[in-house]
């Protein structure tokens, strides 16, 4: 029987949180869902964080993902925007961690590189490549949903590699982070 697992990909944001789910059967991936949580109508940042946490928990309880791949905040010039984005990411991660789901962070360039072969690809290029790869009939109006899906697909492509989304400082660090790989 082929190994089956579900990967939830999240593109955190306080305006729109994009997410996508894929099912992996053996060495093949199947598209499950992509969508977004629209937070534009809320002005209170703490309400947005609460909604991100609740939606992530809902996705976990509905789809039972085995792993979560999340886009890491990129370094921009606006410190306030980075702080808000980091909080959004942290809340989504806390939701996964509260359910003991392994989480891997990927830099935006790494995700773009995994999907298109170009770390500087546009959102549109990433979306079109996902559409082609997964056979999506249509693309969403906002591409935050495809960014979430791209994180999941990037994680699938990087599965089984020792250095997935973060580096290890040495053998003891690797052992601590990968107890199932040691026999």
PLY file of the C-alpha trace (Angstrom):
ply
format ascii 1.0
element vertex 183
property float x
property float y
property float z
element edge 182
property int vertex1
property int vertex2
end_header
0.00 0.00 0.00
1.36 3.43 -0.95
2.24 5.88 1.80
-0.33 8.67 1.99
0.08 12.08 3.62
-1.50 15.51 3.42
0.49 18.74 3.31
-1.05 22.08 4.25
0.73 25.08 2.76
0.21 28.54 4.23
1.09 32.00 2.96
0.53 34.04 6.13
-0.73 37.58 5.95
-2.83 40.04 7.91
-4.72 41.21 4.83
-5.10 37.82 3.14
-3.89 34.43 4.36
-3.56 32.03 1.45
-3.59 28.27 1.90
-3.50 25.13 -0.18
-3.67 21.41 0.47
-2.18 18.53 -1.46
-2.41 14.81 -0.90
0.72 12.78 -1.50
0.25 9.15 -2.44
3.57 7.37 -2.82
5.62 9.74 -4.95
2.68 11.52 -6.61
0.86 14.62 -5.44
-2.82 15.37 -5.94
-4.48 18.76 -5.61
-7.04 18.95 -2.81
-7.92 22.59 -2.19
-6.76 26.18 -2.31
-8.44 29.18 -0.78
-7.85 32.28 1.25
-8.93 33.95 4.45
-9.83 37.56 3.63
-9.06 39.80 6.59
-9.36 43.22 4.89
-12.65 44.13 6.57
-11.15 43.85 10.08
-9.24 46.82 11.45
-8.19 45.29 14.77
-4.87 43.46 14.34
-5.59 41.15 17.29
-8.92 40.09 15.79
-7.05 39.23 12.57
-4.57 37.08 14.53
-7.43 35.29 16.29
-9.12 34.58 12.94
-5.85 33.26 11.45
-5.45 30.91 14.41
-9.09 29.73 14.24
-9.01 29.17 10.45
-5.77 27.21 10.70
-7.24 25.03 13.46
-10.37 24.51 11.32
-8.23 23.43 8.34
-6.32 21.02 10.59
-9.47 19.51 12.08
-11.15 19.19 8.67
-8.27 17.83 6.57
-5.91 16.28 9.17
-2.64 17.37 7.51
0.47 15.39 8.39
2.77 18.35 7.75
2.57 22.11 7.38
4.74 24.18 5.04
4.70 27.90 5.68
6.19 30.81 3.81
8.72 32.66 5.96
8.49 36.44 6.16
10.82 38.19 3.75
12.96 41.10 4.81
11.42 44.37 3.69
12.01 47.99 4.46
8.81 48.50 6.48
9.48 47.21 9.99
5.82 47.46 11.04
4.70 45.33 8.09
7.35 42.73 8.91
6.26 42.64 12.55
2.61 42.09 11.56
3.57 39.41 9.05
5.75 37.66 11.62
2.88 37.65 14.09
0.53 36.19 11.46
3.07 33.47 10.71
3.60 32.78 14.41
-0.12 32.40 15.07
-0.52 29.96 12.15
2.51 28.02 13.41
1.11 27.96 16.96
-2.11 26.43 15.63
-0.15 23.61 13.96
2.12 23.11 16.94
-0.90 22.90 19.26
-1.92 19.83 17.25
1.65 18.37 17.12
1.98 18.84 13.35
5.55 19.24 12.04
6.12 22.65 10.45
8.74 23.66 7.90
9.44 27.25 6.85
10.50 28.15 3.34
11.83 31.45 2.11
9.78 32.94 -0.76
12.74 32.58 -3.16
13.09 28.88 -2.29
9.37 28.30 -2.97
9.54 30.16 -6.31
12.68 28.23 -7.25
11.04 24.88 -6.42
7.93 25.66 -8.48
9.32 27.55 -11.48
13.08 27.06 -11.41
13.46 30.83 -10.93
13.78 32.30 -7.43
12.67 35.69 -8.76
9.51 34.46 -10.50
6.35 36.54 -10.23
3.21 35.41 -8.39
1.59 34.95 -11.81
4.40 32.68 -13.04
4.15 30.55 -9.88
0.35 30.33 -10.26
0.57 29.31 -13.94
3.16 26.63 -13.18
0.96 25.22 -10.39
-2.03 25.30 -12.74
-0.06 23.29 -15.27
1.51 20.88 -12.77
-1.65 20.13 -10.80
-4.18 20.47 -13.62
-6.09 23.34 -12.03
-8.99 24.47 -14.22
-8.99 28.07 -13.01
-6.85 30.32 -10.85
-8.18 32.45 -8.00
-8.50 36.23 -8.34
-6.03 36.78 -5.49
-2.84 34.79 -5.86
-2.24 34.48 -2.11
-4.09 31.16 -2.29
-1.69 29.86 -4.95
1.22 31.08 -2.81
-0.07 28.86 0.02
-0.43 25.96 -2.39
3.09 26.65 -3.68
4.48 26.25 -0.14
2.86 22.78 0.07
4.20 21.75 -3.36
7.68 23.09 -2.47
7.58 20.93 0.66
6.61 17.89 -1.42
9.51 18.52 -3.81
11.91 18.88 -0.86
10.65 15.83 1.07
13.35 13.35 1.92
16.16 15.86 1.61
18.23 16.40 4.72
18.17 20.22 4.54
14.50 20.94 3.95
13.73 24.47 5.04
16.22 25.19 7.77
19.81 24.34 8.45
21.20 22.20 11.22
24.10 23.39 13.35
25.55 19.91 13.68
24.79 16.22 14.12
23.14 16.68 17.55
20.88 19.36 16.08
19.90 17.02 13.23
19.17 14.17 15.67
17.05 16.46 17.87
14.98 17.69 14.91
14.66 14.27 13.20
14.21 11.56 15.86
12.27 9.30 13.45
15.21 9.17 11.01
17.55 7.67 13.61
17.39 3.98 14.40
0 1
1 2
2 3
3 4
4 5
5 6
6 7
7 8
8 9
9 10
10 11
11 12
12 13
13 14
14 15
15 16
16 17
17 18
18 19
19 20
20 21
21 22
22 23
23 24
24 25
25 26
26 27
27 28
28 29
29 30
30 31
31 32
32 33
33 34
34 35
35 36
36 37
37 38
38 39
39 40
40 41
41 42
42 43
43 44
44 45
45 46
46 47
47 48
48 49
49 50
50 51
51 52
52 53
53 54
54 55
55 56
56 57
57 58
58 59
59 60
60 61
61 62
62 63
63 64
64 65
65 66
66 67
67 68
68 69
69 70
70 71
71 72
72 73
73 74
74 75
75 76
76 77
77 78
78 79
79 80
80 81
81 82
82 83
83 84
84 85
85 86
86 87
87 88
88 89
89 90
90 91
91 92
92 93
93 94
94 95
95 96
96 97
97 98
98 99
99 100
100 101
101 102
102 103
103 104
104 105
105 106
106 107
107 108
108 109
109 110
110 111
111 112
112 113
113 114
114 115
115 116
116 117
117 118
118 119
119 120
120 121
121 122
122 123
123 124
124 125
125 126
126 127
127 128
128 129
129 130
130 131
131 132
132 133
133 134
134 135
135 136
136 137
137 138
138 139
139 140
140 141
141 142
142 143
143 144
144 145
145 146
146 147
147 148
148 149
149 150
150 151
151 152
152 153
153 154
154 155
155 156
156 157
157 158
158 159
159 160
160 161
161 162
162 163
163 164
164 165
165 166
166 167
167 168
168 169
169 170
170 171
171 172
172 173
173 174
174 175
175 176
176 177
177 178
178 179
179 180
180 181
181 182
